[in-house]
Amino acid sequence: MRKNQVLAQLDDRKLKLERSKGQSQQEQSLRQYYEALGNRNAAQVQILTAQVAQARAQVSLLDEEISRAKVIAPVDGVIVTGDLSQSLGAPVERGQVLFELAPLDSYRIVLQVDERQIGDVAVGQRGRLILAGFAGDPLDFSVGRLTPVSTAGEGRNFFRVEARLESVPERLRPGMEGVGKIEIDRRRLIWIWTHEVVDWLRLKTWNWLP
């Protein structure tokens, strides 16, 4: 999908009909205005001046709505939602989302980090991502933002961490999933093997104490 490509064309026949009526009203008011001006009828000239301005404003508004009847792609990208092939002729409501377009030159990685490990994550840390689509080609990234948003899954809470890719391969597509690892500091092997159990014991001990 290229920038400025037409994604959809809405039915604008009713708008064009209203514009034709508005244009005719504008021309009629103009004729009456010039007649009143020739007759030096100041009161009528003032009334018709307002009517002409109103008709012009209405035609301009309809022109704007007609121009919006075409849904144009704002950027180069790929459509992730919005298949309207089965909705030909169906009415569209104001504010209804018709398409979601994802750009192909800027991606955001969303990592789900276990709440027990979120304390080790900080902005600026680097990491590597392996995607299921091409597992043999790891991608480098850097942590850009830690959000306070958490989701529950598999009996645990996970925090949303956003990251940026160092380079974007051409075959990358929105919605791909994989496994990411974030580099932190060096830890002893004994700590790596036992820290989850120690933390669990500390939590349980504190819960049992009066």
Buried (B, 14 or more C-beta within 10 A) or exposed (E): BEEEEEBBEEEBEEBEEBBEBBBEBBEBBBEBBEEBBEEEEEEBBEBBBEBBEBBBEBBEBBEEBBEEBEBEBEBBBEBEEBEEEEEEEEEEEEEEEBBEBBBBEEBEBEBBBEEBBBEEBEEEBEBBBBBEEBEEEBBEBBBEEBEEEBEEEEEEBBBBBBBBBEEEEEEBBBEBEBEBEBEEEEEEEEEEEEBEEEEEEEEEEEEEEE
